[in-house]
Protein backbone atom coordinates (compact mmCIF):
# COMPACT_ATOMS: atom_id res chain seq x y z
CA UNK A 1 0.00 0.00 0.00
CA UNK A 2 2.81 2.39 0.84
CA UNK A 3 4.27 1.95 -2.64
CA UNK A 4 0.85 2.71 -4.14
CA UNK A 5 0.71 5.89 -2.10
CA UNK A 6 4.25 6.88 -3.14
CA UNK A 7 3.63 6.15 -6.82
CA UNK A 8 0.40 8.11 -6.89
CA UNK A 9 1.89 10.99 -4.91
CA UNK A 10 4.58 11.25 -7.58
CA UNK A 11 1.93 11.12 -10.33
CA UNK A 12 -0.09 13.85 -8.61
CA UNK A 13 3.02 16.03 -8.36
CA UNK A 14 3.61 15.66 -12.10
CA UNK A 15 -0.08 15.67 -13.10
CA UNK A 16 -2.15 17.56 -10.51
CA UNK A 17 -5.36 16.99 -12.50
CA UNK A 18 -5.00 13.19 -12.59
CA UNK A 19 -8.20 12.12 -10.82
CA UNK A 20 -7.29 8.44 -11.05
CA UNK A 21 -4.10 9.03 -9.03
CA UNK A 22 -6.08 10.81 -6.30
CA UNK A 23 -8.62 7.96 -6.22
CA UNK A 24 -5.96 5.22 -6.11
CA UNK A 25 -4.05 6.98 -3.35
CA UNK A 26 -7.33 7.47 -1.45
CA UNK A 27 -8.13 3.75 -1.65
CA UNK A 28 -4.66 2.90 -0.33
CA UNK A 29 -4.94 5.44 2.50
CA UNK A 30 -8.31 3.98 3.47
CA UNK A 31 -6.88 0.44 3.59
CA UNK A 32 -4.19 1.75 5.95
CA UNK A 33 -6.90 3.24 8.17
CA UNK A 34 -6.16 6.84 7.25
CA UNK A 35 -9.79 7.57 6.52
CA UNK A 36 -9.71 11.37 6.79
CA UNK A 37 -6.74 11.57 4.42
CA UNK A 38 -8.58 9.20 2.08
CA UNK A 39 -11.64 11.46 2.12
CA UNK A 40 -9.43 14.46 1.35
CA UNK A 41 -7.99 12.69 -1.71
CA UNK A 42 -11.41 11.48 -2.86
CA UNK A 43 -12.64 15.07 -2.55
CA UNK A 44 -9.74 16.35 -4.67
CA UNK A 45 -10.42 13.69 -7.29
CA UNK A 46 -14.11 14.60 -7.31
CA UNK A 47 -13.20 18.21 -8.03
CA UNK A 48 -11.71 16.86 -11.27
CA UNK A 49 -14.44 14.25 -11.94
CA UNK A 50 -17.50 15.54 -10.07
CA UNK A 51 -19.92 12.98 -11.50
CA UNK A 52 -18.09 9.84 -10.40
CA UNK A 53 -20.89 8.10 -8.54
CA UNK A 54 -18.73 5.12 -7.57
CA UNK A 55 -16.29 7.36 -5.74
CA UNK A 56 -19.13 9.28 -4.08
CA UNK A 57 -20.49 5.96 -2.82
CA UNK A 58 -17.08 4.84 -1.55
CA UNK A 59 -16.50 8.14 0.19
CA UNK A 60 -19.97 7.96 1.75
CA UNK A 61 -19.25 4.50 3.12
CA UNK A 62 -16.07 5.79 4.77
CA UNK A 63 -18.06 8.70 6.22
CA UNK A 64 -20.58 6.23 7.67
CA UNK A 65 -17.72 4.43 9.45
CA UNK A 66 -16.65 7.82 10.85
CA UNK A 67 -20.27 8.57 11.89
CA UNK A 68 -20.40 11.57 9.53
CA UNK A 69 -23.93 10.75 8.49
CA UNK A 70 -24.82 14.14 7.03
CA UNK A 71 -21.75 13.95 4.78
CA UNK A 72 -22.62 10.38 3.82
CA UNK A 73 -26.20 11.33 2.95
CA UNK A 74 -25.00 14.23 0.78
CA UNK A 75 -22.62 11.96 -1.15
CA UNK A 76 -25.16 9.16 -1.53
CA UNK A 77 -27.94 11.49 -2.65
CA UNK A 78 -25.63 12.79 -5.37
CA UNK A 79 -24.52 9.28 -6.36
CA UNK A 80 -28.17 8.20 -6.65
CA UNK A 81 -28.97 11.30 -8.68
CA UNK A 82 -26.14 10.40 -11.08
CA UNK A 83 -27.02 6.69 -11.29
CA UNK A 84 -30.29 5.60 -9.69
CA UNK A 85 -29.89 2.05 -11.07
CA UNK A 86 -26.97 1.04 -8.82
CA UNK A 87 -28.24 -1.07 -5.92
CA UNK A 88 -25.19 -0.38 -3.71
CA UNK A 89 -25.97 3.33 -3.51
CA UNK A 90 -29.48 2.61 -2.28
CA UNK A 91 -28.17 0.01 0.18
CA UNK A 92 -25.58 2.38 1.63
CA UNK A 93 -28.12 5.18 2.00
CA UNK A 94 -30.45 2.71 3.69
CA UNK A 95 -27.60 1.67 5.99
CA UNK A 96 -26.93 5.32 6.88
CA UNK A 97 -30.64 5.76 7.66
CA UNK A 98 -30.55 2.57 9.73
CA UNK A 99 -27.52 3.82 11.70
CA UNK A 100 -29.30 7.12 12.43
CA UNK A 101 -32.51 5.40 13.56
CA UNK A 102 -34.55 6.43 10.53
CA UNK A 103 -36.07 2.98 10.05
CA UNK A 104 -38.83 3.99 7.64
CA UNK A 105 -36.29 5.61 5.28
CA UNK A 106 -33.98 2.63 5.71
CA UNK A 107 -36.74 0.20 4.71
CA UNK A 108 -37.54 2.27 1.61
CA UNK A 109 -33.91 2.36 0.47
CA UNK A 110 -33.26 -1.32 1.26
CA UNK A 111 -36.41 -2.14 -0.74
CA UNK A 112 -35.09 -0.14 -3.71
CA UNK A 113 -31.76 -1.93 -3.44
CA UNK A 114 -33.55 -5.30 -3.42
CA UNK A 115 -35.69 -4.28 -6.41
CA UNK A 116 -32.49 -3.56 -8.35
CA UNK A 117 -30.62 -6.66 -7.15
CA UNK A 118 -32.77 -9.22 -5.39
CA UNK A 119 -29.81 -11.34 -4.25
CA UNK A 120 -28.43 -8.60 -1.98
CA UNK A 121 -28.46 -10.59 1.25
CA UNK A 122 -27.32 -7.59 3.30
CA UNK A 123 -30.28 -5.53 2.10
CA UNK A 124 -32.67 -8.32 3.06
CA UNK A 125 -31.03 -8.70 6.47
CA UNK A 126 -30.95 -5.00 7.36
CA UNK A 127 -34.46 -4.45 6.04
CA UNK A 128 -35.50 -7.26 8.38
CA UNK A 129 -33.66 -5.56 11.24
CA UNK A 130 -35.40 -2.25 10.52
CA UNK A 131 -38.79 -3.99 10.37
CA UNK A 132 -38.05 -5.70 13.66
CA UNK A 133 -37.15 -2.38 15.31
CA UNK A 134 -40.41 -0.93 14.01
CA UNK A 135 -42.40 -3.77 15.62
CA UNK A 136 -43.07 -5.99 12.62
CA UNK A 137 -41.51 -9.32 13.65
CA UNK A 138 -43.29 -11.48 11.07
CA UNK A 139 -42.22 -9.24 8.20
CA UNK A 140 -38.70 -9.19 9.65
CA UNK A 141 -38.57 -13.00 9.70
CA UNK A 142 -39.57 -13.12 6.03
CA UNK A 143 -36.63 -10.86 5.20
CA UNK A 144 -34.23 -12.87 7.37
CA UNK A 145 -35.27 -16.03 5.54
CA UNK A 146 -34.46 -14.35 2.22
CA UNK A 147 -31.09 -13.16 3.56
CA UNK A 148 -30.24 -16.72 4.58
CA UNK A 149 -31.42 -18.01 1.20
CA UNK A 150 -28.88 -15.80 -0.56
CA UNK A 151 -26.10 -16.34 1.99
CA UNK A 152 -26.57 -19.71 3.66
Secondary structure, 3 states (H helix, E strand, C coil): CHHHHHHHHHHHHHCCCCHHHHHHHHHHHHHCCCHHHHHHHHHHHHHHCCCCHHHHHHHHHHHHHCCCHHHHHHHHHHHHHHCCCCHHHHHHHHHHHHHCCCHHHHHHHHHHHHHHCCCCHHHHHHHHHHHHHCCCHHHHHHHHHHHHHHCC
